[in-house]
Amino acid sequence: MRMPTYEYRCTRCKHQFEAVHPVGGTVDRCERCGARVRRVFSPPALIFKGSGWYITDHRKTPAPSEGDGGTPKAAKTTPAPKPADSGGAGVEGSKPSDVKKGKKAS
């Protein structure tokens, strides 16, 4: 079983050193001058950057690449049809009676 490595600094000579010991163990004296030492706390060596650490950051389908110039299908919008005039919906230039019969105006 591997034991953790701890950092210590001497209060007198400022010598900094590492010691490997169990979690409950301590080092009391400097290995150079014999004075009392204090444990040094350092930031972890592992740094998490960027997204992808939450379930909402993962996609089920691959996103389109930035270079393809397209937009995702869900993001495309089609204009909604305009409401019909009071004369009824129809093809431009045709009479309402022609639309009902399936005729087009020429």
N, C-alpha and C positions, 0 to 999 in steps of 0.2 A: 504494500500500500504506500502511495506517495504522500509525503507530508508537505504542507504549505511552506512557502518561503516568506519570511518577514524581513523588513528593513528596520534598522536601528541607527540612531545617531547619538554620539557621546555628548554629554552636556558640558564637558571641559575642553577636550581637544577637537570637537566637531567632526571626528572621524565617523564616516557613515559606512555601514557594512550590512550584509545579509546573513540571516540565520535560518536554518531549516529545523523546525520542531513541531510537535503536535499543537493542535488548536489551543489547548489549555496551558501550554508551556510558555515561559518567558525567558528573556535574557536580562540579567541585572547589571552586569558590569561590562565596560569597554574592553575589547580584546587587546588594545594597545596600552592604555594608561590605567585601567582598572576603575575609572570613575563611573558614576551611574549613567545609564543610557535611557533614551526615550524611543518609543516606537514611532516610525515615520509612516504616515498614510499617504499613498500615492494614488493617482487616478488609474483606473483599470487600463490594461493594454488593448482591450477589445472595445472598439467604438462602432456603434450602429449609426449609419447615416442613410438618408434617403427614405423613400416609401417602401411599402411591401411588408410591413410588420403587422398590419391589421387585416382582418378578413375582408374589409371593404376595399382594400388596395389590390386584391387579386381579381383577375378577370377570368371568366370561364371560356370566352372566345378571344383570340388574339386581336389586339387593336390594330387598325391600319397604320402603316408606317407614315412618318411625317412627309416623306418624299413622294408619295403616290398622288398627292393633290386631291384625293377624294375625301369625302366626309363619311362617317359611319352611317349605315342605312337608317338607324333610329334617329339620327340628327337631321336627315333630309326632311324638308317641309314642302308640301304642295299647297298652293293657294286655295282657299276655300271658294266654292262657287258663290257668285254674287246672288243675292235674292232677286227674284223675278219682279219685273214691273207689274203694275196693276193690270196690264193687258194680258198677262199670262206669260209663262216661260216659253221661249221658242228660239228658233234659229234666226240670226240677224237677217233682216230683209224678207222675212216670211210672215205670213199672216197666221194668227192663232188657228184658223181653220185648216191651213195647210199642214201645220205641225201635227195635228191630230190625225190627219189622213196619211202622214208620212211623206208629204211632198216637200221639196226644197224650192226656195225662190231662185230664179235664175238671173 
